[in-house]
Amino acid sequence: MDTGQKAPIGRPRGFDPDEALERAMRVFWEQGYEGASLTDLTSAMGITRTSMYAAFGNKEDLFRKALERYEEGPASYGVTALREPSARQVATAFLDGSVRATTSSGCPAGCLGVQGSLAAGDSGSGARDILAAWRDGHVSLLRDRFQQAVDEGDLPPAADPYLLARYIMTVANGIAVQAAGGATRDDLQHVAEMALRSWPPATGPDQLGG
């Protein structure tokens, strides 16, 4: 007689939500929101649709959870970069992290936050909104950090924290698109370095945000 605890109906024995979510994240990362069908997702996760809905909600709910996992894992460089001691080091760490994450061996090329809703139609509008808010959130964090740098004299008074933050995010997004198209890590690292050549100095005329 089997006295072990039975798995909930629709959920396979041994189901690991963390592993299933990791696999779903990779499907979304590689195929985008609309490109990832429910069959693709459930096959990769090793569960039925009923089990997926029970554990994660609908496809958009699953995508939101997958994006959170992506931010805590491959994209964690964004929050880590904010702790660098200078604005230039923040920007450098952010772009370097973007290059590493989008060209990491064994992971899909590019960035889930950029590719997730590319070429999405009406059915992907929810995912587009989720990703737009996600990217804007990172811009806001960078803006606040660069404002701190202005207040501390690390950036010149004329520097515009919002424009600097948007600039860094735009370069990072471009790196992601190029990585998805096959650009090498070395090439993208050179792009990141070039993007920072015009970074405003701590003293002297502002070259980017004035």
N, C-alpha and C positions, 0 to 999 in steps of 0.2 A: 504493500500500500504506500502510495506516495504521500508523505506527510509534509512535503515542502510547500512553501507559500506559492500560490498560483499567481501567474502574471495577470494583470487586468485584461479584460476582453479587448482584442484588437492589438494588443502590445505583445510582441514576441518575448519569450523567456530570455533573460539576459540582456534586455534592452538597456542601453547606456545613453541617456539623454545628451550628455556632454559629447560623446563620440558622434552621435547622430547629428548634433548641431554643427560640429566641426566639419563633417562631410557635406552638410547642406551649405555651409559657408563657402566651401571650395567650389561647389557647383555654381552658386550665384557669382562667385568671383570670376570663374572661367567663362560662364555663359551669359551673365547679366540677368536681370530680373525676368524679362519676358522670354529670353532664350531658354531659361531653366523651366522645363515643364514639370508638372507634378510627378509624372512618371520618372523623369530624371532624378528628381529630388528624393522620392521615396525609395527608388532603386539604390541610390548611393547611400541613403540612411539605413537601408535594410529593414524598413518597416512598411506597413500598409498605409493607405491614405487615412483610414479611420484612426490609426494609431498616431499619425502625424497631427491630425486635427485635435486629437485628445491631448497630446503632449505640448503642442506649440501653437495651436490656433490655425488660422487660414494661411495662405501663401504669403500675404503681406505681413502678417504677424511673425511668421517664420523668418522672413527677410529682415525684419527689424531686429530680431534676436540674433540673427547671423551677423548683422552689421555691428551690433554691440560686442559680439565675440571677436570680430575682426579688429575693432578698436582696442580691445583689451590685449590682443595678441600681436598680429603682424603690424598693426598701425599704432602700437603703443609708443612708438618713437615720438609721436606728436606731443603728448603730454610730458614725456621725459625731457624733450628739448627745452621746454619752458623753464626748467630748473637750472639751465646753464647760466653762468655768472654775468655774461654780457649779451647785449642784443645781437651782435654779430655772431657770437657762439650759438645763440638760440637759432638764428637763421641757418647757420651752417649745419647744426645737428638736425634740424628739421629737413633740409634738403638731402643731406647724407642719408637720413633714415628713409626718406622717400625712395631714393635710388636703391637702397638695399632691399626694401620691402617689395618693390615692383620688379626686381630682377632676382629674387631669391630662388636658389635651386630647389626643386621639388615642390614649388608653389606655382599657381597660375601667374603669368606675366601681367603686369599692370596693377591697378588699384581697384578694389571692390567699390570704393567710394566714388570712383569716376566711371568705371565701366558698368556698374550695376544698372544704370538706367539709360545708357547710350542707345539711341534709335528706338526708345520705348514709345509705344503708341498710347492710346487712351487707357488701355487696361493697365499700363504701367505708370499712370500719373501719380498714384499714391507712393510708389517707390521713388519716383523723381522728387516728390516733395520731401520725403524722408531724407534722401541724399543731399538735397539742396540745404536743408536745415542742418544736416551733419557737417557739411563743408563750411557753412556760415558760422557754425559753432566754433570750428577751429580758427577761422578768421578772427572771431571775437576774442578768443584766448590769446592769440598772437598780438592782436591790437592792444589788449590790456597789458601784456608783458612789455610791449614796445613803449607804451605810455609810461610805464614804470621806469623804463630806461631813459626817457626824456626827462622825467622828474628828477632822476638821480644824476643827470649830466652825462650819462653813457651815450646818449644820442643828442644831437644838437637841438636847440629849442625850436627851430623851424621844421624839424622832421615831422611828418604826418604819420602817426602810428597806424591809422587805418589803411592808408595807401601802401605802407611797407608790408603790413600783414596781407593785404590783398595781392601784392606783388609776389610774396613768397608762396602763397597758396596757388597762384596762377602758374608759377614756374613748376611747383610740385605736381599740379594737375597735368601740365605738359609733359613732364618726365614720365608720368604714368601712361599717358597715351602713346608716347614714343616707345616705352618698354613693351606695351602690348603689341606694338607693331614690329618688334624684333630688335630694337636698339640694344646695344651691349651695355653692360654695367660700366665699363671704362668710359665709353662715349658719354653716357648720362652723367657720370661723375664730373667729367670735364664741363658739361653744361652747367651743373650746379656751381662749380667753382667760378665759371665765367659770370654767372648771374650775380655773384656776390662781389665782383670787382668794383661795382659802382655803389657799394653799400656806404651810407654816409658815415664819416668819421665821428669820433666822440667830440672832437673840436674842429672848427673850421667850417667852411661853407657846406650847406646841405646839398647833396648831389641827387637825392632821389625823392625826398618827401616834401620839399619846400614849395 
